């Protein structure tokens, strides 16, 4: 049976150690912070706790120790864990929720938490019904929203802030819908997030995934890509050029069509010259 566990306490931690309470902004960014971690992966739990101590999450984060159902596809198990976290946050009346996967790794210990807090506040102002603000993701396409926020369509959603409307939507999905969606799209929950209409991210990717044996697939080039920061940076840069590339291709196709029509018109004029 799945259970909830707090982060392990470390005596010398400046955030949760004895008599030490260094101020952080995590509680201003989200009402509830959860990390999904299989019960059988104590190694990942310990590593995630260590990472939480580095960035001040340790006083706020709760670990959802999921139990894998062998009768279900891995993608459905992942989806069910995210849904269980969303439902728990909903029961606590959380308006914003941070969901982390247990291999999260922030790119530096000093995070721009005040900037993240400001970004989320700006989203509330400009896009009141926003769905997701990614802290860590693998962008496939992005367009400017407002500085320094971009509208994105992404995979590898290993660290994100979820708004209340998205929490409710994810909580209410029926098991049949989840199984059908997962069988059609394969990598279920990431694709579901990508297809939402209002997903955003900061200009720079703040969180990547550390190298660790994968729970649901054999090691491949994908694992190499998602555990190296430069791959995220490359994808982030490339995602910005795709819209311009699309516009360029459309322009070239239209120009080609126009030139073809012009040549046909000239040929018609040569065959049937207009009377003088």
C-alpha positions, 0 to 999 in steps of 0.5 A: 500500500502506498504511503506518505513519508517526510524528508529525512532530517539532517542535523547539519542542514541549515533548513531543517537541522536542529535550531536552524530555520533558514527562510526559503520561498518554497511555501510561497510558490506552492501549498503542497510539495510532493515527490513520487518515489517507489517504495522499493527504491530506497536509493532514490529516496535517499538521493532525493532527500539529499537534493532536498536538503541542498535547495531547502525543500526538506522542510516542506516536501512529502514523499509519495512512496508508490507501490507498482501494480504488476497488472498494469502498464508502467505508464498507467502506474506512473499516471496513477501515482500523479493522480493520487498526489493530485487528489491528496493535494485537493483534499488539503485544499491546495491551490498550487502543487509542486510534483517532483519525480525522484530523480530530480536534480536542480542545476545549482543550489542557489535557486532564483526562488523569488523569481519563480514566485514572481513568475507564478504570480504573473501567470495568475495575473495574465493567465488566471487559468494556467495549467503548468509551470515547468521547473524541469522539462525537455521542451519540444516547442516554445514561443514567447509569452512574457519575459522571462516566461515562455509558452511550451510543449514539453516531454520529461515532466520531472519537476512542475508547478500545477495550478488548481484547475489542473489539479482538479482536472487530473484528479477527476480523470477516469481510469478508463480514460487513463488506460486508453490515453496511455495505450494510444500515446505510449508515454501517457502522463507527459503527453497529457501534460504536453497537450494541455493548452496553457503550459509555461516555463522560465527562460532557463531550465532549472531542474534536470534528472540525475543518472540512475537506473530507470524504473520502466525501460532499458537504458538508451540514448534517451537516458543519456540525453535527460541526465546531461544539462547541455542536452536540455539547453540544446533542446531549449534553444532548438525549441525556439527556432521551430516556430520560425522554421515552420514560418520559413517553410510555409513562406518557401512553399507559398513562394514556390506556388506563386512562382509556378503560377507566374510561369504558367501565366507567362506560358499562356501569354506566349501561346496565346498573345493578346491582340494589339 
